[in-house]
Amino acid sequence: SQQGEEDPQALSIQEGENATMNCSYKTSINNLQWYRQNSGRGLVHLILIRSNEREKHSGRLRVTLDTSKKSSSLLITASRAADTASYFCATDDSGGGADGLTFGKGTHLIIQP
Amino acid sequence: NAGVTQTPKFRVLKTGQSMTLLCAQDMNHEYMYWYRQDPGMGLRLIHYSVGEGTTAKGEVPDGYNVSRLKKQNFLLGLESAAPSQTSVYFCASSSDSGSQNVDHEQFFGPGTRLTVL
């Protein structure tokens, strides 16, 4: 199965700065999703971008998708201490079959107050 | 709505013991999933179900069995636990709008932390 790969594995920035995380994947997809996981908790869906979309915004989040390079980026603007978490990209290549998502290993983001 | 719930939250087993993890969702979702998460790794799909009475294998199904007797419940069983099954297990669910090419955003439970000694 394909596997997304996030880059960097860990990122530490100052509160108020922007955080950018990247994700690469291997095969064609239906959509790509980003999830956040706080320590010891389940995953929470952040944003979804379809394969025919190039950019999407949600609050302080901006996601881009480049299907020719098989890559995506997640930008969090004006970071806050509460954004400290692990962020995972997940690809849906089910084509409507809903046979699960394929997750990357995640980026651990630390926001320094 | 409680969303997706999982029981138990923690469990310690000895090698060879069996147990069942229960996942329940109150969102009337058609699709349900079991993933495992190991340190420094993303989630890997164990089994999934696209409807009541149906199940299918995911990426890492060996050593696990599942059942979906009721739409709202998805059970994950370990018949003979092994140390390699020490992990955090997450259940998730998603809806089906009934049409092709839908977006399957998944809703996750809080996880079950399992240790096999």
HADDOCK unambig.tbl for C-alpha pairs under 7 A between the chains (distance, minus, plus):
assign (segid A and resid 41 and name CA) (segid B and resid 110 and name CA) 5.40 0.50 0.50
assign (segid A and resid 41 and name CA) (segid B and resid 111 and name CA) 6.95 0.50 0.50
assign (segid A and resid 42 and name CA) (segid B and resid 108 and name CA) 5.85 0.50 0.50
assign (segid A and resid 42 and name CA) (segid B and resid 109 and name CA) 5.73 0.50 0.50
assign (segid A and resid 42 and name CA) (segid B and resid 110 and name CA) 4.36 0.50 0.50
assign (segid A and resid 42 and name CA) (segid B and resid 111 and name CA) 5.98 0.50 0.50
assign (segid A and resid 43 and name CA) (segid B and resid 108 and name CA) 5.76 0.50 0.50
assign (segid A and resid 44 and name CA) (segid B and resid 107 and name CA) 7.00 0.50 0.50
assign (segid A and resid 44 and name CA) (segid B and resid 108 and name CA) 6.84 0.50 0.50
assign (segid A and resid 45 and name CA) (segid B and resid 106 and name CA) 6.99 0.50 0.50
assign (segid A and resid 95 and name CA) (segid B and resid 101 and name CA) 5.70 0.50 0.50
assign (segid A and resid 96 and name CA) (segid B and resid 100 and name CA) 4.94 0.50 0.50
assign (segid A and resid 96 and name CA) (segid B and resid 101 and name CA) 4.40 0.50 0.50
assign (segid A and resid 96 and name CA) (segid B and resid 102 and name CA) 5.72 0.50 0.50
assign (segid A and resid 98 and name CA) (segid B and resid 104 and name CA) 6.54 0.50 0.50
assign (segid A and resid 99 and name CA) (segid B and resid 48 and name CA) 6.91 0.50 0.50
assign (segid A and resid 100 and name CA) (segid B and resid 33 and name CA) 6.95 0.50 0.50
assign (segid A and resid 100 and name CA) (segid B and resid 45 and name CA) 6.95 0.50 0.50
assign (segid A and resid 103 and name CA) (segid B and resid 42 and name CA) 5.44 0.50 0.50
assign (segid A and resid 103 and name CA) (segid B and resid 43 and name CA) 5.66 0.50 0.50
assign (segid A and resid 104 and name CA) (segid B and resid 42 and name CA) 5.14 0.50 0.50
assign (segid A and resid 105 and name CA) (segid B and resid 40 and name CA) 6.50 0.50 0.50
assign (segid A and resid 105 and name CA) (segid B and resid 41 and name CA) 4.55 0.50 0.50
assign (segid A and resid 105 and name CA) (segid B and resid 42 and name CA) 3.96 0.50 0.50
assign (segid A and resid 106 and name CA) (segid B and resid 42 and name CA) 6.16 0.50 0.50
